[in-house]
Amino acid sequence: MSAGAAAAMVTVDDVRKAYSRIRESLFLSPCSHSEVFSHLSGNQVFLKMENLQMTGAYKERGALNKILDLSKEERDRGLIAASAGNHAQAVSYHASKRGISAQIVMPMATPLNKVMATRRFGGEVILHGANYDEACDEAKRRAAELGLTFIHAFDDDVVIAGQGTLGLELLSQAPDVDLVITAIGGGGLISGMACALKEINPRIQVIGVQTSRLPSMKAAIDAGHLVTLPVASTLADGIAVRRAGERTMPMVRKYVDEIVTVEEEEIASAILLLLEREKTVAEGAGAAAVAALVHHKINCTGKRIVAVISGGNIDVGILSRIIERGLAKDGRLIRLRIHLPDYPGALHTLTGVLADHRANIVETSYDRKFGVDLGDTAIDLTLETRGTEHVEHLLAALAKAGYQFERIQ
């Protein structure tokens, strides 16, 4: 693949060459039918489980293809990359397996699990900048200063071709697919994958999903040129890219049918659905395709759809909060502040009402000092419940028993 002719795009032949180069070193991730998401969306849905790759994401494809394409002199100089996590782990893992040193510049706010995993895979981590773009600028500066070989996370033809190998696998696993949905950050995955899919079977639709907080590719396509969006935080840190790629944007314009956006709560809901119903862990970016599907951002029924679960490297602390918020949203976890007269037996009477309605107490705290009258007390209760209808019956029972209470959000 030539670095000349700047206007030339990655071709399906480039993707095929990449696949022949890397396929023996990659896990063939399953593309399994999902009864759950088929029922929720009214389509036949298959999940391409790239979260099961060795480093937990599809990024291995492009990183490995690039490393294998380098000259001996480029490898000997050592590698450097910038990443919010998944590209970092992929470069570190495949470089260290081949005895190549690699520095990885990661934003200061990168989740600890991704930093530690990158170090475990052999990369030297440098924390710099508030976001991916600042980390990338620092990596390029270090590459020039130290003579290191820079491996871009998405805006590189060899990386794009490597990511596109996912499209070839999809065609072998789900040959009758009508529609493929995947997340978009800088655009490396969707541009390479869409190229492979469309050039082989033009009838296949390809839809990209971005977080509404940083829709950099959608903004670029709508404007007709690259734009840099303001800094924003998102649960989908793996696609938190403020400016789309120069190499990827033309390919997205040519091959991608539509780009939709999803909200933070929709991403969180998709993570919880995948965990609870499909027994698989996805990070925010990894769940974006499913979020778009189950929240009806894509107008289709009766189609054979592949949703790419692009990564599973989520911080366990964030996952815990998502679970709790999801349970609260579904009415399976509620928090109440209940006012009680301050005399012996008052709590026993209250717990009797809760027990009669099968609400399980998870956590309690008393307050006799703030916001209560003399002679009264307030108790904050976190309760496990069976859903919205159960909560309504429980609140009605508390009101009937004469308790004053409010829900705490």
PEBEL-V824200 format. One record per run of one state. SS is the DSSP state (alpha for helix, beta for strand, coil for the rest). FROM is the first residue (numbers start at 1). TO is the last residue. If there is no record, write none. Layout:
BEGIN
SS FROM TO
SS FROM TO
END
This chain:
BEGIN
coil 1 11
alpha 12 25
coil 26 30
beta 31 34
alpha 35 41
coil 42 43
beta 44 49
alpha 50 52
coil 53 56
beta 57 57
coil 58 59
alpha 60 69
coil 70 71
alpha 72 76
coil 77 78
beta 79 82
coil 83 85
alpha 86 97
coil 98 101
beta 102 106
coil 107 111
alpha 112 120
coil 121 123
beta 124 127
coil 128 131
alpha 132 146
coil 147 148
beta 149 150
coil 151 156
alpha 157 173
coil 174 178
beta 179 183
coil 184 187
alpha 188 200
coil 201 204
beta 205 211
coil 212 215
alpha 216 223
coil 224 236
alpha 237 239
coil 240 245
alpha 246 255
coil 256 257
beta 258 262
coil 263 263
alpha 264 277
coil 278 287
alpha 288 294
coil 295 303
beta 304 309
coil 310 310
beta 311 311
coil 312 315
alpha 316 329
coil 330 332
beta 333 341
coil 342 345
alpha 346 356
coil 357 359
beta 360 367
coil 368 375
beta 376 384
coil 385 387
alpha 388 400
coil 401 403
beta 404 407
coil 408 409
END
